[in-house]
Amino acid sequence: MNGFESKVVMITGATKGLGRSLALAFAAQGAKLALCARGAAGLEAVKAEAESKGASSVLTAVADISSARDVERFVALTEAAFGRIDVLINNASTLGPSPMPLLLDYPEDDFAEVLRVNAIGTFLVTRRVIAGMLRRGSGSVINVTSEAGSVGYPGWGAYGISKFAVEGMTETWAAEVEGSGVRVNMVDPGEMDTEMHALAVPDCDYELADPDNLAGAFLYLASDEASGVNGRRFEAQQFGAAESIADAGTA
């Protein structure tokens, strides 16, 4: 895989689970990284790891993506440092109460908070970043979704509903930028061995995917080989860790 040395890749929620794994996968391809999360310590740790993996430059910022002010600061810092953003991966999300209550018992403040982070936050970051992509006539936005965003599972409450929103938002953005050179797609990583999954399914008794092995779909969609791919939904586990781009495109 090649061609990432000149790309600026922005990843939200980059200190844990899939976000961290993606940061390190793109670092290994020599990309310039812009990473955000809510915790400074975690950002410093993943920055050091990314630099050791080969990232050409790493910018980090403590940010809450549901805050328009934080989003503006993070994106402005990235544009000032690198001049542009080529790839945006909207990964940051929150699960909500654990154990997750049924909708009948779901506290309205918790429900609103999950939608605020997962849906509104994704909208805020995308809106701010995609404007620059449209001016340049190129760019890739990749939204992280979930099986719970396409099937209504009992007990997945606000999280599942927020991912339904992300899927609809992805399709709407994709339709609105069609033909512009910008593309918007989504990836379902499947069930992964992460802290969030442990909270969601505390008694899980089956094998889970390692997030370190799920970068292939993201690398493909971020690459120039996917320049004509827009408005599609991919399952990360069909791609693997880092297949060749040519093979990934046929998955």
N, C-alpha and C positions, 0 to 999 in steps of 0.2 A: 504494500500500500504506500502511496506517495502523494505529494501535492499538498500536504498540510503545513509545510514549513512557512508558507506565506499567509496562512489563514489565522484569523482571530476568532476564537471559539469562546462564547460566553455560556456559562453553566450556572444555573441557580440551584440552591440547596446542595452545594458541592462538597460537603464535609463528611457525609455518611452514606452508606449503602450504595445505591446505583450512582448517585451524583459523584461520589468520590471515585468509584470505579471508572466512570466516564472521563473524569478529569485526568486520571492516570493513563487511560488508553490514548487520549488525544495528546498527552504529554509525550508518550512514547513515539508518536508520529511527528514530534517537533513543532506542534502548533503553539501559537501564542494564546494564553489562557486568561480569561477574566472570570473570576469565581466569586460567588457571594453565598453567605449563609448568615444565621443570626448570632453565631458564636465566634469570637475572635480566635480563641485557642485552637479550635478545629480548623479554621482557615489557615493559620500558621503551619499546622501540621501537614495539611494536604498540599500547601505551597511547597514545603520542603520536599515532600515525596515527588511532586510533579517535576520540580527542578532536577531531582536526581534521576528521573526517568527520561529526561531529555527535552522538556518544554523549553522553547527558546526564550520565553518571558512569561511571568505569571503576575497578574494584578489581582489583589483580593480586596473585598470591601464587606464590612458588616452591614447587612441590609435585611429589612423585612419587605418582601416583595409586594405585600398588600398595602404598603405605604407609598403613595405617589412620590413623596419627597425622597424616600430612600431609593426608589427606582431611578428617579432623575439623577441623583448623585452618582449611583453606581454606573449608569450608562454614560453619563458625562465624563466621569473619570476614565472609563474605558476608551471612549472616543478621543479624549485628550492624549492618552498614552499611546494608542495604536492607530488612530485615525479613522477606524471603521470597525464594524462587527460583521463578520462573514457568516457565522453560524450562531444561532441562539438555541440552546436546549433548555426548555422550561421543565425543570425537574422538581423544584421545590414544592412540597405539599405538606399538609398536616392531616392526621387521621381523625382527630376528634376524641371524645371520651373513650376510655378503655376500662372495662369491656364496652363495646359499642352497643348502645341501647336500640331497641326497636323504635321506629318512627313515632309510635304512640307515646313513648316515654322520653323522646329526645328533647333536651333542654333547648329552648329557642336561641339563647345566646351562643351556645356551643355550635348549633346548626349554622347560625350566621357566620361564626368565626371560620368554620371549615370552608364555606363558600367564599368568604372574603379572601382567604389565602389561596385556595386551589383554583378558583375560577376568576375572581376579580384580579388577583395577583398575576395570574398568567396573562390576562388581558392587558394589564398595565405595562408589564415588561414588553410584551409583543408590540403593543401600540408604539411605545417609545423607540424600540429598536428597528421595527420594520420601516419606519419613515426614512431612515438612512439607507436601508437596503433598496427601497424603491427609487430613491434619488440616484443610486449607483446602477440600478437595473440588475442587481444580483443579490443572492443571499438565501440561506436555508434556515427555516424555523422548524424545530422538532419538538413536539409536545409529548410528554410522557402521560400515557393513559393507563387503563386497567381493564381487565375483564369485567370488573364491576361497573365500568363505564359504558358497557354495551348490553349487559344483562342485569336486571334488577334483582339482586340477591337480598333475602331477608337478613336484617341485622347489619348491613353495610351502610345504612343510613346516609348521613350527609356526605360521607366520603364518596360513596358510589354515585350519588346524585351530582356531586361536583365534577366527577369524571365524565358523566353524561354531558355536562356543560362544556368541558374541555373538548370532547369529541365534536360537539356541534360547533363550537368556536373554531376549531381547526378547519372544518369543512367550509364554514363561512369565510374565514380569512383566505383560504385557498381559492375559493370562487372569486373573491374580490381582487386578488392579485394575479389571477390567471393571465398569462401572456406578458407579464411585466419583467420576467427574469427572476422573480422571487418565488420561492416555493414554500409551502407550509404542509407538513405531514405529521403523523403521530405514530408512536411506538408503544406497544403493550409489552412490558418486560416479563409478564407472567409472575408467578409466585416466586419470591426470592428470599434467601436467608438474610434478612435484615432486621434491625430493631423494630421497625414499623410492623413488619409481618408478625413478629413475636407478640406485639401488643394486640394485633388484630385477630390472630389465631393462636392463643397462648398454649393450647393443647395439641398443636400440630404434630401428627404422627407419620408424616410422609416426607419424601425427599424434596428439598427446595433447590432452586437454581442458585448458583454462586453469581452475584452481580458482576464479578470480574470476568465472567464468561459471556457477557451479553452486549458487548460493545459493537459487534459487527453491523447491526442494523443502523446504528447511529453513525458509524464511520462511513457507511455507504451513503446515507442520506446527506451527510455533510460534504461529500466528495463532488467533484465536477462531473463524475460519471452519472450522477442522479439529477443532472440539470433539467431534465424533462419530467421529473417525477413530482407531482403536486396533488394534494388532497387525498393521499392514500393512508391506509392504516396497516402497519406492519406488526408482526409478532417477533420480538427479539430472539426468542429461543429457536426460531427457524434459521437464524443467521449464524449464531455462535459468537465466539470472542472476536476474531479478526480475520474472517475469510477474505479472499481476494475480492476486490470491488466487483470485478466482472462476474464472479460466481454469485456474489450477494445480490446482484441485480436481477438474477433469474430465480431467486428464492420465492 
